[in-house]
Amino acid sequence: MERKEIFEKLNEIFRNVLDNDEIEVGETTRADDIEEWDSLSHIQMIVAIEKTFKLKFNSREVMKWDNVGEMVDTIMKKI
């Protein structure tokens, strides 16, 4: 799967979980950049990402993410 495809799926997940159709995440997008992105929605997104991509993250991986690009790096390593 290409990086672009992963971002397309992530954008769908972010829009659904955060209930905002205008969200567009990119390489450098951080939680601080999106008002609706809080700790609870973060957990909901992780669960949705795991289901969508059929993979599991460990807490160490999740804690290392500083932006969406790093999240995509981890997804690419696992698929």
C-alpha positions, -999 to +999 in steps of 0.1 A: +000+000+000+013+034-009+017+063+015-009+083-004-035+055+000-028+054+037-034+091+040-066+088+021-079+062+046-066+081+076-084+112+064-117+092+063-110+079+098-102+113+112-133+128+096-155+100+110-141+099+145-139+137+149-172+143+131-157+170+109-158+166+071-133+194+066-104+178+083-074+171+060-044+155+077-009+156+063+027+146+072+031+173+099-004+174+113-004+172+151-032+169+177-027+206+185-037+214+149-072+199+152-095+213+179-116+181+181-085+158+186-083+151+223-072+121+244-105+102+240-108+108+203-071+097+200-079+063+214-110+060+192-088+068+161-062+043+171-089+016+174-104+026+140-070+026+124-062-009+138-095-022+124-092-005+090-056-017+085-060-050+104-030-044+127-022-037+163-001-010+178+018-013+211+018+016+235+055+023+228+047+029+191+018+052+199+038+072+224+065+079+199+042+096+174+047+133+172+026+138+140+005+119+115+035+113+093+051+092+120+018+073+124+019+065+087+056+054+090+045+028+117+015+017+096+038+012+065+062-010+086+033-032+098+015-038+065 
